[in-house]
Amino acid sequence: MSSTAAGAERVVSGMRPTGPLHLGHYHGVLKNWLRLQHEFDCFFFIADWHALTTHYEQPEDISELALNMAVEWLAVGIDPKQSHLFIQSQVPEHAELHLLLSMITPLSWLERVPTYKDQQEKLRHLDLSTYGFLGYPLLQSADILIYRGTRVPVGEDQVAHVEITREIARRFNHLFGRGADFEARAEEAVRRLGRKQARLYQQLRRRYQEEGDQQALEVAQAMLEEHGSLSLGDRERLVGYLEGVGRQILAEPEAQLTPQARLPGLDGQKMSKSYGNTISLREPLEEVTRKLRTMPTDPARVRRSDPGEPERCPVWQLHRVYSNEEVQRWAAQGCRSAGIGCLDCKQPVIDAVAAELTPIQARIREYDADPDMVRSILSEGRERAVDLARDTLAQVRDAMGLDYR
């Protein structure tokens, strides 16, 4: 993998504020973010512009939902001291990069994104015949590329979005990364390394380009990353010169598949607001208990004395998430032998979900009571995001001939 402009691994991810977060979001996305924030430089944003691609007729809800989402992120443990949290529309550089990338992105690339027609089919009740909806994969690409994200945590259904981002970055670098004066400017940058390191760089470059010495490439890349006085532009120019290509202006990200399997909803399907089968993070525990107690079970268990099969039961899927092996054995044996009733089987899941939600909801109440602190956290995250986004845009404008200094 090519080095990023900052010489560090960076995670970029966002969520649309279209409603309350539920346990599917927690297990499918947020628990992964909790792990990543300890390992990488993380940028997590509330994608309010993306919410408008499908919910543009309900703009009055977005600002409230965005603030609630920030509260819920903080309540589950996303740490603003380790991650940068901000609202997408408060970093307008996303929109400018989106516009500039639209100049070079073939229309057919957007039309072939698998989720484009799939979402139109699923959301027939919405009018999605808009440029915003067609172009949302390109806006996602701008969201990632503006921060030179190297890792994008996604589910399998989102891998195509990361792949089109890689293609757009590759096309941009091909078109604008090797101007007529590229080699001359690269040689100037070599001289700025200092005599000793310039000589070493040239030796390593020859070894890689003439002999295919991969170790020489890695040593030279590490030397450039550690060089303290190089400008960002010179570093990227030297990486491209080293590899025999142009200057890498936009980094190609990698999809990082989310390890947690999907959390089933109350009906056994994927938990989703669209299916009406969710348990939200803010759900009163009495309502959680009611929903879980009335969940459908194995249809073969008409009477308490009828044996059942756990694999046919949505409750069993929740046991796999929430119960240890001992409880799972008890539930499976009791179901197949009719030794326990369905309400007995549900009780450990009810207790586990309540134990998970209780501390989260306590923290939600604390953050809800201090909205100014939440806005301050988002403002601090925005400042870091803007610094990096402006730096990327400066290089993009320069490469596209839009630098009028």
Buried (B, 14 or more C-beta within 10 A) or exposed (E): EBBBBBBEBBBBBBBBBBBBBBBBBBBBBBBBBBEBBEEBBBBBBBBBBBBBBBBBEEEEEBEEBBBBBBBBBBBBBBEBEBBBBBBBBBBEBBBBBBEBBBEEBEEEBBEEBEBBEEBBEEEEEBEBEBEBBBBBBBBBBBBBBBBBBBBBBBBEEBBBBBBBBBBBBBBBBEBBBBBEEBEEBBBEBBEBBEEEBBEBBBEBBEBBBEEEBEEBBEBBBEBBBEBEEBEBBBBBBBBBBBBEBBBBBBBBBEBBEBEBEBBBBBEBEBBBBEEEBBBBBBBEEEEBBEBBEEBEBBEEBEEEEEEBEBEBBBBBBBBEBBBEEEBBEBBBEBBEEBEBBBEBBBBBBBBBBBEBBEEBBEBBEEBBEEEEEBEEBBEBBBEBBBEBBEBBBBBBBBBBEEEEE
